[in-house]
Amino acid sequence: MLKLKNVPDLRKVPTPFWYYDMDLFRRTIDTVAALSQEYGVIVHYSIKANAEPRLVDYIAAAGLGADCVSGNEVLYAMEHGFAPEKIVFAGVGKTDRELSDALRAGIGSFNSESLEELQTLDRLAGEMGLKANVSVRINPDVDAHTHRFITTGLEMDKFGIPKKDMDQVIDLVKSSRNLHFKGLHFHIGSQITDVENVFTNECISANGIVAYFEDHGLRVDNIDLGGGLGVDYYNPDSHAVPEFGLWFQTLTEHLRHRPDQQIHVEPGRALVAQCASLVARVIFVKEGERKSFVILDAGMNDLLRPALYGAYHKIENLTYKSDELRLYDVVGPVCESTDVFAEDRTLPLTRRGDLVALRSGGAYGSVMSSTYNMRAPAYAVFSDEPFPDFK
Ligand SMILES: Cc1ncc(COP(=O)(O)O)c(C=O)c1O
């Protein structure tokens, strides 16, 4: 059960708000930083998961790199203390402007996702008299066994360079004076919970592709295996810190690599999901003909994941305890039928005015929020700061 620190009278505080457990956040980052050293795996935080400045600043200070997917994320990462050479930049649709800005900044690697992108980068770097560090993102066609909407490494997905283009990529990189080839990049999907099997399969596929590039005369110094480590949305308290050790062990065991080759990863969700909850108030409990609806003052504009891909978030009543269990649909106030946080969820009896927490909302939560229906954004509360004063 979520325990709120430094929160005054719960019945009176304005809602909804994001509550950050900063002890858990720091424990998670310190753990991953230590394991990164132990296993020799270089970690880049995927900024898209949560760009809250306090989190990003701490992650940069812990020595991690940044994984960005837009020009603005690259600029933001640098503003928040990431050295350019620790920044990698992926994405299927980088504009000329985004490429030029990142080139000028001297980032560590463009993780290029198409032949056209490589050709454009080659031309821009030539015009600017600069050399672009590139890694080539190959679509390995490996099933991440996760939700279809967060699978990225299958031939049907838009991400990465298809294997059929590998020879052309190799020719281009070898013949270019403007591209500095760093290595290969893969990312097969998100919320991967079958860690050993799925990441072993990714490594087996990567081994073949790395060997192919090296056999064709390109030295692969960096092997970036992307992000994707899942978290336990069902038991956030018993699995508060994800299994980074198991992940790194699986990768270092199954990826064939020489001592001079660096293994990189790009976790987003695993670093921040468990540290934040969305706290909302029950506006009404409506007894429908067929269903009972718990209607919250937070909606899909605050936390989109359930509406976007049917994601599960544990829901806890923070202010009322009952032994009586009921079946509810927990919904938001937004005028969309998909504004549903949980369908047919068994919860203790819930009443108007109760405060509930939607757990594990730290990743892909606030970053995806909008003001749809002219709703005010949820504010942030940190466990190690006084509660905001609204007087
Ligand atoms: C290229 C790339 N790397 C890393 C990530 C982070 O994934 P996750 O949050 O599942 O670790 C993503 C997310 O979609 C991604 O597209």
PDBQT file of the ligand as one rigid body, heavy atoms in Angstrom, charges set to zero:
ROOT
HETATM    1  C1  LIG A 401      14.951   3.079 -28.922  1.00  0.00    +0.000 C 
HETATM    2  C2  LIG A 401      14.372   2.933 -27.568  1.00  0.00    +0.000 A 
HETATM    3  N1  LIG A 401      15.210   2.693 -26.546  1.00  0.00    +0.000 NA
HETATM    4  C3  LIG A 401      14.740   2.568 -25.288  1.00  0.00    +0.000 A 
HETATM    5  C4  LIG A 401      13.393   2.658 -25.000  1.00  0.00    +0.000 A 
HETATM    6  C5  LIG A 401      12.940   2.524 -23.582  1.00  0.00    +0.000 C 
HETATM    7  O1  LIG A 401      12.123   1.426 -23.400  1.00  0.00    +0.000 OA
HETATM    8  P1  LIG A 401      11.670   0.991 -21.952  1.00  0.00    +0.000 P 
HETATM    9  O2  LIG A 401      11.014   2.143 -21.307  1.00  0.00    +0.000 OA
HETATM   10  O3  LIG A 401      10.740  -0.140 -22.177  1.00  0.00    +0.000 OA
HETATM   11  O4  LIG A 401      12.895   0.538 -21.204  1.00  0.00    +0.000 OA
HETATM   12  C6  LIG A 401      12.492   2.880 -26.042  1.00  0.00    +0.000 A 
HETATM   13  C7  LIG A 401      11.053   2.946 -25.748  1.00  0.00    +0.000 C 
HETATM   14  O5  LIG A 401      10.184   2.815 -26.515  1.00  0.00    +0.000 OA
HETATM   15  C8  LIG A 401      12.999   3.025 -27.358  1.00  0.00    +0.000 A 
HETATM   16  O6  LIG A 401      12.169   3.251 -28.381  1.00  0.00    +0.000 OA
ENDROOT
TORSDOF 0
